[in-house]
Amino acid sequence: MLPINYESWHQMPDSNKNQALDNIKERFALEVSDTYIKKALGKIWRDHKSTLKKEYFKKDISLEEKLRNVPPGMLRYQWEDAVRFWNSKKRDVLQTSKLL
């Protein structure tokens, strides 16, 4: 599984992307380019992060509770990194809107 603790697909190390690509190519005989597969992986990865955020990142609980609400099968450090990013991004948006 690809780690969720990167802010964007573009920040994901190529080594992770290439390993995922190799895993797919070992299991499936696809007649599409590696670039196409990586783009599809990026979309699936973003969708997965979005789903995790919707299901486990509850707005009405404290940061500590959010950090403890680790999805099943998720590595704690990856979840904590993602939660801290989502929490700070939300805070930054709120602070910016108050300044306007």
C-alpha positions as CSV (number, residue, x, y, z in Angstrom):
1,M,0.0,0.0,0.0
2,L,1.2,3.5,-0.8
3,P,1.8,5.7,2.3
4,I,-0.7,8.5,2.9
5,N,1.6,10.9,4.8
6,Y,2.6,12.8,1.7
7,E,0.7,16.1,1.0
8,S,0.4,15.4,-2.7
9,W,1.1,12.7,-5.2
10,H,3.9,14.8,-6.6
11,Q,5.7,14.6,-3.3
12,M,5.5,10.8,-3.2
13,P,9.0,9.4,-3.8
14,D,9.5,7.8,-7.2
15,S,10.7,4.6,-5.4
16,N,7.2,4.2,-3.9
17,K,5.5,4.8,-7.2
18,N,7.8,2.4,-9.0
19,Q,7.3,-0.3,-6.4
20,A,3.5,0.0,-6.8
21,L,3.9,-0.1,-10.6
22,D,6.0,-3.2,-10.4
23,N,3.5,-4.9,-8.1
24,I,0.7,-4.1,-10.6
25,K,2.7,-5.3,-13.6
26,E,3.5,-8.6,-11.8
27,R,-0.2,-9.3,-11.2
28,F,-1.8,-8.0,-14.4
29,A,-0.9,-8.1,-18.1
30,L,-1.8,-4.5,-19.0
31,E,-1.3,-3.1,-22.4
32,V,-1.0,0.5,-21.3
33,S,2.0,2.7,-20.6
34,D,3.7,3.0,-17.2
35,T,2.8,6.7,-17.2
36,Y,-0.9,5.9,-17.6
37,I,-0.7,3.4,-14.7
38,K,1.1,5.9,-12.5
39,K,-1.6,8.6,-13.3
40,A,-4.3,6.1,-12.4
41,L,-2.4,5.2,-9.2
42,G,-2.3,8.9,-8.3
43,K,-6.0,9.2,-8.7
44,I,-6.7,6.1,-6.6
45,W,-4.3,7.3,-3.9
46,R,-6.0,10.7,-3.7
47,D,-9.4,9.1,-3.6
48,H,-8.3,6.8,-0.8
49,K,-6.9,9.7,1.2
50,S,-10.2,11.6,0.7
51,T,-12.2,8.6,1.9
52,L,-10.0,8.1,5.0
53,K,-10.4,11.8,5.8
54,K,-14.2,11.7,5.4
55,E,-14.5,8.6,7.5
56,Y,-11.9,9.1,10.3
57,F,-11.0,12.7,10.5
58,K,-13.9,14.1,12.4
59,K,-14.1,17.8,12.6
60,D,-15.9,18.0,16.0
61,I,-13.2,16.1,18.0
62,S,-9.9,17.2,19.5
63,L,-6.6,16.8,17.8
64,E,-5.6,14.1,20.3
65,E,-8.8,12.1,19.5
66,K,-8.1,12.5,15.8
67,L,-4.6,11.2,16.2
68,R,-5.9,8.1,18.2
69,N,-8.6,7.4,15.5
70,V,-6.2,5.3,13.4
71,P,-8.0,3.4,10.6
72,P,-7.6,-0.3,10.6
73,G,-4.5,-1.5,8.8
74,M,-3.0,2.0,8.8
75,L,0.4,2.7,10.2
76,R,0.1,5.1,13.1
77,Y,2.9,7.4,12.0
78,Q,1.4,7.8,8.6
79,W,-2.0,8.6,10.0
80,E,-0.6,11.1,12.5
81,D,1.3,12.9,9.8
82,A,-1.8,13.1,7.6
83,V,-3.9,14.3,10.5
84,R,-1.4,17.0,11.5
85,F,-1.4,18.2,7.9
86,W,-5.2,18.3,7.5
87,N,-5.5,20.0,10.9
88,S,-2.9,22.7,10.1
89,K,-4.3,23.2,6.6
90,K,-7.8,23.8,8.1
91,R,-6.3,26.2,10.6
92,D,-4.5,28.1,7.9
93,V,-7.6,28.5,5.9
94,L,-9.6,29.7,8.9
95,Q,-6.9,32.2,9.8
96,T,-6.7,33.5,6.2
97,S,-10.5,34.0,6.0
98,K,-10.4,35.9,9.3
99,L,-7.9,38.3,7.9
100,L,-10.1,39.2,4.9
